[in-house]
Amino acid sequence: MKVGTMLLRRDPGGAAKVRREIAEDLRRHRLTPDSIDDVVLVASELVTNAVLHARDGLTGLDVAWDVIDDHSSSAVVVRVNDTSSTPPLRRQAGPQATGGRGLAIVAAIAEDWGVRPQSSGKQVWARVPVRRTL
């Protein structure tokens, strides 16, 4: 079920806007606070990565999220589309580094993630397992 979409300009405040919007939408879908936190963190990392690193041709970001209810589990799929064809790189950040952990965080929280080439750029997506409140 499609929950939400946002079109953002490429600016550092974009991740904060996405965090607020997704958290509000997922509360309406009665997800647990821990699940909302996980999805918000993953979405924030994907958006921040696109803003910081996907520079060639990047004018804006299209962010979307869906709640998926299968018989045995539920998940939220977050997708960030940008106009850069440069794929994201998972880096090894040293203990003193102030960045470089975004995709490692996504991989640790999401049950799966990946990159899909698009006609004008790419889509980076992540599937985050979630639980609903009773």
C-alpha positions, -999 to +999 in steps of 0.1 A: +000+000+000+015+034-011+019+056+020+037+087+009+059+105-015+079+137-014+098+157-039+127+175-023+152+200-035+188+189-029+196+206+004+209+195+038+174+201+053+158+175+031+166+146+055+148+164+084+117+170+062+117+133+052+121+121+089+091+143+100+068+132+071+075+095+073+072+094+111+038+111+109+026+088+082+038+056+099+021+066+132-012+067+114-005+032+102-001+021+138+036+010+136+055+005+169+077+034+179+108+012+174+097+003+139+091+040+130+126+049+144+142+022+122+124+034+090+131+070+097+168+063+103+171+043+070+153+070+050+174+097+066+206+079+056+195+073+021+185+109+016+216+123+032+237+100+010+220+112-021+224+149-011+261+145-002+274+121-028+251+120-059+261+153-074+262+148-111+230+162-126+213+162-092+186+189-089+161+171-067+151+139-050+120+119-052+114+100-020+086+074-015+077+048+011+052+019+011+038-003+039+039-039+027+018-065+046+026-101+037+010-130+054+040-136+076+055-102+080+053-064+075+078-040+061+082-005+049+101-001+016+118+033+012+129+045-022+151+075-031+153+085-067+179+109-079+192+121-113+228+109-107+239+077-124+267+073-099+260+042-076+264+046-039+296+031-024+297+014+009+328+026+027+348+014+056+348+044+081+376+045+106+368+051+143+377+088+141+357+094+108+327+117+111+309+101+081+310+072+058+286+049+078+253+056+061+251+024+039+265+003+068+236+016+089+211+009+062+225-027+057+223-033+095+187-023+098+171-032+065+164-068+056+174-060+021+185-029+001+198-022-034+202+001-064+181+001-095+192+021-126+166+045-139+163+062-173+175+094-157+195+084-127+190+057-101+168+045-073+183+034-040+158+013-019+156-005+014+131-029+029+128-024+067+109-050+088+083-034+110+057-043+137+023-028+144+010-018+177-018-039+192 
